[in-house]
Amino acid sequence: MRPLERELAARDFVRDQPSSVKIGVVAFGPSALIVQNPTFDHPTVLRAINDLSLGAVAPHWRRASSPRSRHSWARR
């Protein structure tokens, strides 16, 4: 799958989910990065996918393995 196809598939996936479903975004490379914590705010998830596809590095990204981010979304 090409990068554009992956982005379109991710966007379609988000759009196909009901608003009652939390969705998050994780980027994989040398390590996993939490790009967007799970949220009901699907437009925010779509923006995170867009930022990721543009190669943007946002300051709120954290390594998925960091103790600070480990399951932090589950405590909210």
TIVO-2410 file (N, C-alpha, C; in nm, 3 decimals):
# residues 76
REC num residu      c1      c2      c3 atome chaine
REC   1      M   0.084  -0.117   0.000     N      A
REC   1      M   0.000   0.000   0.000    CA      A
REC   1      M   0.089   0.124   0.000     C      A
REC   2      R   0.061   0.217  -0.085     N      A
REC   2      R   0.137   0.342  -0.095    CA      A
REC   2      R   0.095   0.439   0.016     C      A
REC   3      P   0.183   0.536   0.048     N      A
REC   3      P   0.150   0.630   0.157    CA      A
REC   3      P   0.014   0.698   0.140     C      A
REC   4      L  -0.018   0.745   0.021     N      A
REC   4      L  -0.147   0.811   0.001    CA      A
REC   4      L  -0.262   0.714   0.024     C      A
REC   5      E  -0.246   0.591  -0.021     N      A
REC   5      E  -0.351   0.490  -0.001    CA      A
REC   5      E  -0.371   0.461   0.148     C      A
REC   6      R  -0.259   0.459   0.224     N      A
REC   6      R  -0.269   0.436   0.369    CA      A
REC   6      R  -0.344   0.551   0.436     C      A
REC   7      E  -0.312   0.675   0.395     N      A
REC   7      E  -0.380   0.791   0.453    CA      A
REC   7      E  -0.530   0.787   0.421     C      A
REC   8      L  -0.563   0.757   0.297     N      A
REC   8      L  -0.705   0.750   0.258    CA      A
REC   8      L  -0.777   0.639   0.333     C      A
REC   9      A  -0.711   0.525   0.351     N      A
REC   9      A  -0.772   0.414   0.426    CA      A
REC   9      A  -0.795   0.454   0.571     C      A
REC  10      A  -0.699   0.524   0.631     N      A
REC  10      A  -0.714   0.569   0.770    CA      A
REC  10      A  -0.829   0.669   0.782     C      A
REC  11      R  -0.836   0.761   0.687     N      A
REC  11      R  -0.945   0.860   0.689    CA      A
REC  11      R  -1.081   0.793   0.672     C      A
REC  12      D  -1.089   0.698   0.580     N      A
REC  12      D  -1.215   0.624   0.560    CA      A
REC  12      D  -1.254   0.548   0.686     C      A
REC  13      F  -1.155   0.489   0.751     N      A
REC  13      F  -1.182   0.415   0.875    CA      A
REC  13      F  -1.244   0.509   0.979     C      A
REC  14      V  -1.184   0.626   0.998     N      A
REC  14      V  -1.235   0.722   1.097    CA      A
REC  14      V  -1.376   0.766   1.059     C      A
REC  15      R  -1.397   0.798   0.935     N      A
REC  15      R  -1.529   0.845   0.890    CA      A
REC  15      R  -1.637   0.738   0.903     C      A
REC  16      D  -1.598   0.611   0.895     N      A
REC  16      D  -1.694   0.501   0.904    CA      A
REC  16      D  -1.736   0.468   1.047     C      A
REC  17      Q  -1.665   0.523   1.145     N      A
REC  17      Q  -1.696   0.491   1.284    CA      A
REC  17      Q  -1.804   0.583   1.339     C      A
REC  18      P  -1.893   0.528   1.422     N      A
REC  18      P  -1.993   0.615   1.486    CA      A
REC  18      P  -1.925   0.708   1.586     C      A
REC  19      S  -1.991   0.818   1.617     N      A
REC  19      S  -1.933   0.917   1.709    CA      A
REC  19      S  -1.917   0.862   1.851     C      A
REC  20      S  -1.975   0.749   1.879     N      A
REC  20      S  -1.963   0.688   2.013    CA      A
REC  20      S  -1.834   0.607   2.029     C      A
REC  21      V  -1.750   0.603   1.925     N      A
REC  21      V  -1.626   0.526   1.928    CA      A
REC  21      V  -1.507   0.620   1.944     C      A
REC  22      K  -1.424   0.593   2.045     N      A
REC  22      K  -1.299   0.669   2.062    CA      A
REC  22      K  -1.197   0.614   1.964     C      A
REC  23      I  -1.122   0.705   1.900     N      A
REC  23      I  -1.018   0.666   1.805    CA      A
REC  23      I  -0.891   0.743   1.841     C      A
REC  24      G  -0.779   0.673   1.834     N      A
REC  24      G  -0.649   0.734   1.856    CA      A
REC  24      G  -0.559   0.706   1.737     C      A
REC  25      V  -0.444   0.773   1.734     N      A
REC  25      V  -0.350   0.755   1.623    CA      A
REC  25      V  -0.212   0.726   1.682     C      A
REC  26      V  -0.150   0.619   1.634     N      A
REC  26      V  -0.014   0.584   1.673    CA      A
REC  26      V   0.069   0.574   1.547     C      A
REC  27      A   0.186   0.639   1.548     N      A
REC  27      A   0.279   0.632   1.436    CA      A
REC  27      A   0.388   0.531   1.469     C      A
REC  28      F   0.427   0.454   1.368     N      A
REC  28      F   0.531   0.354   1.387    CA      A
REC  28      F   0.651   0.387   1.301     C      A
REC  29      G   0.767   0.375   1.358     N      A
REC  29      G   0.894   0.395   1.290    CA      A
REC  29      G   0.996   0.319   1.371     C      A
REC  30      P   1.109   0.382   1.403     N      A
REC  30      P   1.204   0.315   1.493    CA      A
REC  30      P   1.140   0.285   1.629     C      A
REC  31      S   1.044   0.366   1.668     N      A
REC  31      S   0.966   0.341   1.789    CA      A
REC  31      S   0.823   0.388   1.763     C      A
REC  32      A   0.733   0.350   1.850     N      A
REC  32      A   0.594   0.393   1.836    CA      A
REC  32      A   0.575   0.528   1.903     C      A
REC  33      L   0.497   0.615   1.840     N      A
REC  33      L   0.466   0.746   1.895    CA      A
REC  33      L   0.315   0.763   1.902     C      A
REC  34      I   0.266   0.808   2.016     N      A
REC  34      I   0.124   0.840   2.027    CA      A
REC  34      I   0.107   0.978   1.965     C      A
REC  35      V   0.035   0.981   1.854     N      A
REC  35      V   0.012   1.106   1.783    CA      A
REC  35      V  -0.115   1.173   1.835     C      A
REC  36      Q  -0.217   1.094   1.861     N      A
REC  36      Q  -0.344   1.145   1.913    CA      A
REC  36      Q  -0.399   1.042   2.010     C      A
REC  37      N  -0.418   1.083   2.135     N      A
REC  37      N  -0.481   0.995   2.233    CA      A
REC  37      N  -0.622   0.962   2.186     C      A
REC  38      P  -0.676   0.847   2.224     N      A
REC  38      P  -0.813   0.814   2.186    CA      A
REC  38      P  -0.911   0.923   2.230     C      A
REC  39      T  -0.998   0.958   2.137     N      A
REC  39      T  -1.095   1.066   2.161    CA      A
REC  39      T  -1.221   1.041   2.080     C      A
REC  40      F  -1.331   1.101   2.125     N      A
REC  40      F  -1.456   1.098   2.049    CA      A
REC  40      F  -1.455   1.205   1.940     C      A
REC  41      D  -1.358   1.295   1.944     N      A
REC  41      D  -1.349   1.409   1.851    CA      A
REC  41      D  -1.284   1.363   1.721     C      A
REC  42      H  -1.363   1.308   1.633     N      A
REC  42      H  -1.311   1.251   1.508    CA      A
REC  42      H  -1.246   1.355   1.416     C      A
REC  43      P  -1.294   1.479   1.409     N      A
REC  43      P  -1.222   1.580   1.329    CA      A
REC  43      P  -1.078   1.602   1.378     C      A
REC  44      T  -1.057   1.594   1.509     N      A
REC  44      T  -0.922   1.607   1.563    CA      A
REC  44      T  -0.835   1.489   1.518     C      A
REC  45      V  -0.893   1.370   1.514     N      A
REC  45      V  -0.821   1.252   1.468    CA      A
REC  45      V  -0.784   1.268   1.320     C      A
REC  46      L  -0.876   1.318   1.241     N      A
REC  46      L  -0.848   1.339   1.098    CA      A
REC  46      L  -0.736   1.441   1.079     C      A
REC  47      R  -0.733   1.545   1.163     N      A
REC  47      R  -0.624   1.644   1.157    CA      A
REC  47      R  -0.490   1.578   1.193     C      A
REC  48      A  -0.491   1.490   1.293     N      A
REC  48      A  -0.368   1.420   1.333    CA      A
REC  48      A  -0.318   1.332   1.219     C      A
REC  49      I  -0.409   1.266   1.148     N      A
REC  49      I  -0.370   1.183   1.033    CA      A
REC  49      I  -0.310   1.272   0.925     C      A
REC  50      N  -0.373   1.387   0.902     N      A
REC  50      N  -0.322   1.481   0.802    CA      A
REC  50      N  -0.182   1.531   0.840     C      A
REC  51      D  -0.165   1.570   0.967     N      A
REC  51      D  -0.035   1.617   1.013    CA      A
REC  51      D   0.071   1.509   0.998     C      A
REC  52      L   0.033   1.387   1.030     N      A
REC  52      L   0.125   1.274   1.020    CA      A
REC  52      L   0.167   1.251   0.876     C      A
REC  53      S   0.072   1.259   0.785     N      A
REC  53      S   0.103   1.234   0.643    CA      A
REC  53      S   0.189   1.346   0.585     C      A
REC  54      L   0.182   1.466   0.646     N      A
REC  54      L   0.264   1.578   0.601    CA      A
REC  54      L   0.403   1.576   0.664     C      A
REC  55      G   0.423   1.484   0.756     N      A
REC  55      G   0.552   1.474   0.823    CA      A
REC  55      G   0.570   1.575   0.934     C      A
REC  56      A   0.460   1.634   0.979     N      A
REC  56      A   0.468   1.733   1.087    CA      A
REC  56      A   0.506   1.665   1.217     C      A
REC  57      V   0.586   1.732   1.297     N      A
REC  57      V   0.622   1.680   1.428    CA      A
REC  57      V   0.563   1.775   1.530     C      A
REC  58      A   0.459   1.730   1.597     N      A
REC  58      A   0.391   1.814   1.695    CA      A
REC  58      A   0.454   1.795   1.832     C      A
REC  59      P   0.459   1.899   1.914     N      A
REC  59      P   0.522   1.888   2.046    CA      A
REC  59      P   0.448   1.794   2.140     C      A
REC  60      H   0.320   1.766   2.114     N      A
REC  60      H   0.245   1.679   2.205    CA      A
REC  60      H   0.266   1.530   2.176     C      A
REC  61      W   0.342   1.498   2.072     N      A
REC  61      W   0.370   1.356   2.045    CA      A
REC  61      W   0.460   1.302   2.154     C      A
REC  62      R   0.434   1.180   2.195     N      A
REC  62      R   0.516   1.115   2.297    CA      A
REC  62      R   0.547   0.973   2.254     C      A
REC  63      R   0.660   0.924   2.299     N      A
REC  63      R   0.691   0.783   2.274    CA      A
REC  63      R   0.587   0.699   2.346     C      A
REC  64      A   0.534   0.599   2.278     N      A
REC  64      A   0.431   0.514   2.337    CA      A
REC  64      A   0.483   0.439   2.458     C      A
REC  65      S   0.613   0.416   2.464     N      A
REC  65      S   0.669   0.339   2.574    CA      A
REC  65      S   0.705   0.425   2.696     C      A
REC  66      S   0.686   0.556   2.686     N      A
REC  66      S   0.724   0.641   2.799    CA      A
REC  66      S   0.626   0.619   2.914     C      A
REC  67      P   0.676   0.614   3.038     N      A
REC  67      P   0.587   0.591   3.153    CA      A
REC  67      P   0.478   0.696   3.165     C      A
REC  68      R   0.509   0.819   3.126     N      A
REC  68      R   0.411   0.927   3.137    CA      A
REC  68      R   0.290   0.903   3.047     C      A
REC  69      S   0.313   0.846   2.929     N      A
REC  69      S   0.203   0.830   2.835    CA      A
REC  69      S   0.134   0.695   2.848     C      A
REC  70      R   0.193   0.603   2.921     N      A
REC  70      R   0.137   0.468   2.929    CA      A
REC  70      R  -0.005   0.471   2.983     C      A
REC  71      H  -0.098   0.445   2.898     N      A
REC  71      H  -0.240   0.438   2.932    CA      A
REC  71      H  -0.295   0.565   2.996     C      A
REC  72      S  -0.231   0.679   2.970     N      A
REC  72      S  -0.281   0.804   3.028    CA      A
REC  72      S  -0.422   0.835   2.981     C      A
REC  73      W  -0.456   0.791   2.858     N      A
REC  73      W  -0.591   0.817   2.806    CA      A
REC  73      W  -0.696   0.740   2.884     C      A
REC  74      A  -0.658   0.627   2.944     N      A
REC  74      A  -0.756   0.545   3.017    CA      A
REC  74      A  -0.795   0.607   3.150     C      A
REC  75      R  -0.713   0.699   3.201     N      A
REC  75      R  -0.741   0.761   3.330    CA      A
REC  75      R  -0.826   0.886   3.318     C      A
REC  76      R  -0.860   0.924   3.198     N      A
REC  76      R  -0.936   1.049   3.179    CA      A
REC  76      R  -1.083   1.025   3.188     C      A
***
